[in-house]
Amino acid sequence: MHLDDIVAAKRSAWTGARAPVSKTGGRATPARPGTFAAALSGTDVGIIAEVKPKSPSKGDLLPLTEAVPLARTYAGAGAAAVSVLADTAYFGGSPDLVAQVANDPEVTVPVLFKDFLVDVRQVQLAHDCGADAVLVIVRAVDDALLADLLAAADDLGIDALVETFTEAEVDRAVRAGARIVGVNNRDLRTFAVDLDNSTRLRRLIPPAVLTVSESGLHTSADLARIGAHGFHAALIGESLLTSDDPADKLRSLRGVRIVQAVR
Ligand SMILES: O=P(O)(O)OC[C@@H](O)[C@@H](O)c1c[nH]c2ccccc12
């Protein structure tokens, strides 16, 4: 099961689908524009801590009943933001789970709606769930849809984390005007992880763009490596989810300096 299958399944689910309405409803206050980007703008590598109930590569990671409490734990331990899987079939999350986290008073940090976007209505859904940002995977869309997704996010006042995996995808993201670019270290076709992907692609991203290294980050040495290449944030799921003490683990990964101007 890899990215192409997941995206094909999403496309058929959204073709002809009616616009969904979140059962939980939006946040009492609408998403505040730019809060996700602002949370990644510190001097240390920010941690985007992920709530991922399961994954195609690792199987079950977290009982659903523990998902919201874990998001609270992440916020309390100093995560810059929380990422919540909205995909049900492959990752065990849901839009309602995103809404529960986004509406939780103890989750005081921005929330990323993590799904495979193939339709602009998903951006509206993310907004209605109270999310502050959406993930957009460049490999899953053509340039026209990429532009439409970013415009929809702008219109709704939410940020977009634009995920790339290759040099050509970084180019497409930058040309589309992405303000936050993620580099995935995991090849979503083979699940192989290589941190060199981040360090290699970083120099293709203009200085004004915020950068996130995604996947396969486990230790503070890993974070030091991406921090030394000027990454503003790290998206971390598995190593927090499988830790006996996620709060402690998260705290141990904080405080890594971002080294700017590595060209
Ligand atoms: O659990 P990890 O290896 O720390 O990775 C987190 C996150 O980067 C990963 O879940 C992810 C990155 N891009 C995605 C796209 C869809 C689903 C999941 C992902």
The ligand as a Tripos MOL2 file, in Angstrom:
@<TRIPOS>MOLECULE
LIG
   19    20     1     0     0
SMALL
NO_CHARGES

@<TRIPOS>ATOM
      1 O1          6.2260    8.8680   12.3820 O.co2     1 LIG1
      2 P1          7.3530    9.6490   11.7950 P.3       1 LIG1
      3 O2          8.3550    8.8160   11.0670 O.co2     1 LIG1
      4 O3          8.0020   10.5300   12.8250 O.co2     1 LIG1
      5 O4          6.7210   10.6190   10.6660 O.3       1 LIG1
      6 C1          5.7760   11.6350   10.9660 C.3       1 LIG1
      7 C2          5.2090   12.2600    9.6670 C.3       1 LIG1
      8 O5          6.2580   12.9030    9.0070 O.3       1 LIG1
      9 C3          4.5850   11.1870    8.7720 C.3       1 LIG1
     10 O6          3.5420   10.6160    9.4720 O.3       1 LIG1
     11 C4          4.0920   11.7420    7.4460 C.ar      1 LIG1
     12 C5          4.7340   12.6360    6.6640 C.ar      1 LIG1
     13 N1          3.9980   12.9110    5.5710 N.ar      1 LIG1
     14 C6          2.8810   12.1980    5.6150 C.ar      1 LIG1
     15 C7          1.8080   12.1500    4.7320 C.ar      1 LIG1
     16 C8          0.7440   11.3650    5.0560 C.ar      1 LIG1
     17 C9          0.7580   10.5820    6.2000 C.ar      1 LIG1
     18 C10         1.8010   10.6090    7.0850 C.ar      1 LIG1
     19 C11         2.8800   11.4250    6.7930 C.ar      1 LIG1
@<TRIPOS>BOND
     1     1     2 2
     2     2     3 1
     3     2     4 1
     4     2     5 1
     5     5     6 1
     6     6     7 1
     7     7     8 1
     8     7     9 1
     9     9    10 1
    10     9    11 1
    11    11    12 ar
    12    11    19 ar
    13    12    13 ar
    14    13    14 ar
    15    14    15 ar
    16    14    19 ar
    17    15    16 ar
    18    16    17 ar
    19    17    18 ar
    20    18    19 ar
@<TRIPOS>SUBSTRUCTURE
     1 LIG1         1 GROUP 0 **** ****
